[in-house]
Amino acid sequence: MDVVSLETRRLVLREVVESDVDAVAWLLGEPRVMRYIEDGKPVSRADVERVVLPKVMGGGWWAARLKGAGASGAGAFVGWFELSEVGGGVAELGYRLHPDFWGCGYATEGAAALVEHGRAVGLRRIVAYAMAVNAGSRRVLEKVGLQYVRTFHEEWPDYIEGAEHGDVEYALDLGH
Ligand SMILES: CC(C)(COP(=O)(O)OP(=O)(O)OC[C@H]1O[C@@H](n2cnc3c(N)ncnc32)[C@H](O)[C@@H]1OP(=O)(O)O)[C@@H](O)C(=O)NCCC(=O)NCCS
């Protein structure tokens, strides 16, 4: 995947770069963002620099900003999207938006663009995972065309509220 930016009606998605450190630390430092992710806890700025950025700058992660030159809020960082290849023409879809921008349809808009991008670059299948109790994330996946595949239970080192309901897998075959 060699595309470095994608545009939707209201967003510009550009591959994450080192200068996004403040934005990513702001996003992952927010407890409401991390509630259903990893150990359910916010990530420190030091870990963003040391662990997160080196991983997400490898391609497949996009920083999303509002479009609209001159308009109020233009250029604001709203969160990140992921469409990272896991092998064999399969890529994993994901997203994390800052609560300041929830409920505006941005997750659906960005995720739909990445599904189209996946189709355009010849991916075979898109998969996604969420905690079963993460209703918002599941709704986004359904709205962009992924279908529920299964519920599964994994042992995680740290308990997160709702973990007893397991995780869910969604997928979309792109027909390549
Ligand atoms: C999940 C998340 C991406 C949704 O972002 P968003 O921009 O608010 O989503 P949208 O506005 O595109 O909404 C998409 C749909 O989900 C629904 N939705 C969003 N949040 C919801 C929630 N908490 N509970 C139930 N439905 C929800 C919306 O109503 C909408 O459905 P509708 O069109 O039928 O009304 C956002 O809450 C987030 O980043 N959460 C923290 C990170 C996270 O959990 N990421 C996913 C990890 S698997």
The ligand as an SDF file (V2000), in Angstrom:
LIG
                    3D

 48 50  0  0  0  0  0  0  0  0999 V2000
  -16.3420    3.5670   18.2130 C   0  0  0  0  0  0  0  0  0  0  0  0
  -16.0610    4.9500   17.6230 C   0  0  0  0  0  0  0  0  0  0  0  0
  -14.9530    4.8400   16.5910 C   0  0  0  0  0  0  0  0  0  0  0  0
  -17.3370    5.5010   16.9680 C   0  0  0  0  0  0  0  0  0  0  0  0
  -17.0120    6.7510   16.3680 O   0  0  0  0  0  0  0  0  0  0  0  0
  -18.1230    7.7930   15.8580 P   0  0  0  0  0  0  0  0  0  0  0  0
  -17.4230    8.7500   14.9380 O   0  0  0  0  0  0  0  0  0  0  0  0
  -18.8590    8.3410   17.0030 O   0  0  0  0  0  0  0  0  0  0  0  0
  -19.0620    6.8540   14.9950 O   0  0  0  0  0  0  0  0  0  0  0  0
  -20.1360    7.3470   13.9260 P   0  0  0  0  0  0  0  0  0  0  0  0
  -20.5930    8.7390   14.2670 O   0  0  0  0  0  0  0  0  0  0  0  0
  -19.5830    7.0970   12.5550 O   0  0  0  0  0  0  0  0  0  0  0  0
  -21.3390    6.3650   14.2640 O   0  0  0  0  0  0  0  0  0  0  0  0
  -21.5310    5.1570   13.5930 C   0  0  0  0  0  0  0  0  0  0  0  0
  -22.7320    4.4440   14.1570 C   0  0  0  0  0  0  0  0  0  0  0  0
  -22.4250    3.9010   15.4350 O   0  0  0  0  0  0  0  0  0  0  0  0
  -23.3690    4.3370   16.3850 C   0  0  0  0  0  0  0  0  0  0  0  0
  -22.6600    4.5180   17.6450 N   0  0  0  0  0  0  0  0  0  0  0  0
  -21.5570    5.2780   17.8790 C   0  0  0  0  0  0  0  0  0  0  0  0
  -21.1910    5.1710   19.1740 N   0  0  0  0  0  0  0  0  0  0  0  0
  -22.0840    4.3170   19.7470 C   0  0  0  0  0  0  0  0  0  0  0  0
  -22.2230    3.7780   21.0610 C   0  0  0  0  0  0  0  0  0  0  0  0
  -21.3720    4.1100   22.0380 N   0  0  0  0  0  0  0  0  0  0  0  0
  -23.2370    2.9150   21.2970 N   0  0  0  0  0  0  0  0  0  0  0  0
  -24.0950    2.5620   20.3240 C   0  0  0  0  0  0  0  0  0  0  0  0
  -24.0080    3.0220   19.0390 N   0  0  0  0  0  0  0  0  0  0  0  0
  -23.0180    3.8970   18.7750 C   0  0  0  0  0  0  0  0  0  0  0  0
  -23.9040    5.6440   15.8310 C   0  0  0  0  0  0  0  0  0  0  0  0
  -25.1800    5.9400   16.3660 O   0  0  0  0  0  0  0  0  0  0  0  0
  -23.9540    5.3230   14.3570 C   0  0  0  0  0  0  0  0  0  0  0  0
  -25.0310    4.4710   14.0250 O   0  0  0  0  0  0  0  0  0  0  0  0
  -26.3610    5.0390   13.3070 P   0  0  0  0  0  0  0  0  0  0  0  0
  -25.9070    5.7400   12.0810 O   0  0  0  0  0  0  0  0  0  0  0  0
  -27.1550    3.8090   13.0660 O   0  0  0  0  0  0  0  0  0  0  0  0
  -26.9810    5.9880   14.2960 O   0  0  0  0  0  0  0  0  0  0  0  0
  -15.6130    5.9520   18.7300 C   0  0  0  0  0  0  0  0  0  0  0  0
  -16.5550    5.9180   19.7620 O   0  0  0  0  0  0  0  0  0  0  0  0
  -14.2440    5.6380   19.2860 C   0  0  0  0  0  0  0  0  0  0  0  0
  -13.2170    6.0170   18.7290 O   0  0  0  0  0  0  0  0  0  0  0  0
  -14.1930    4.9420   20.4590 N   0  0  0  0  0  0  0  0  0  0  0  0
  -12.9490    4.6900   21.1550 C   0  0  0  0  0  0  0  0  0  0  0  0
  -11.9950    3.7830   20.4030 C   0  0  0  0  0  0  0  0  0  0  0  0
  -12.6000    2.4490   20.0540 C   0  0  0  0  0  0  0  0  0  0  0  0
  -13.3050    1.8260   20.8410 O   0  0  0  0  0  0  0  0  0  0  0  0
  -12.2530    2.0010   18.8360 N   0  0  0  0  0  0  0  0  0  0  0  0
  -12.7170    0.7220   18.3340 C   0  0  0  0  0  0  0  0  0  0  0  0
  -11.9010   -0.3940   18.9120 C   0  0  0  0  0  0  0  0  0  0  0  0
  -12.4420   -1.9800   18.2980 S   0  0  0  0  0  0  0  0  0  0  0  0
  1  2  1  0
  2  3  1  0
  2  4  1  0
  2 36  1  0
  4  5  1  0
  5  6  1  0
  6  7  2  0
  6  8  1  0
  6  9  1  0
  9 10  1  0
 10 11  2  0
 10 12  1  0
 10 13  1  0
 13 14  1  0
 14 15  1  0
 15 16  1  0
 15 30  1  0
 16 17  1  0
 17 18  1  0
 17 28  1  0
 18 19  1  0
 18 27  1  0
 19 20  2  0
 20 21  1  0
 21 22  1  0
 21 27  2  0
 22 23  1  0
 22 24  2  0
 24 25  1  0
 25 26  2  0
 26 27  1  0
 28 29  1  0
 28 30  1  0
 30 31  1  0
 31 32  1  0
 32 33  2  0
 32 34  1  0
 32 35  1  0
 36 37  1  0
 36 38  1  0
 38 39  2  0
 38 40  1  0
 40 41  1  0
 41 42  1  0
 42 43  1  0
 43 44  2  0
 43 45  1  0
 45 46  1  0
 46 47  1  0
 47 48  1  0
M  END
$$$$
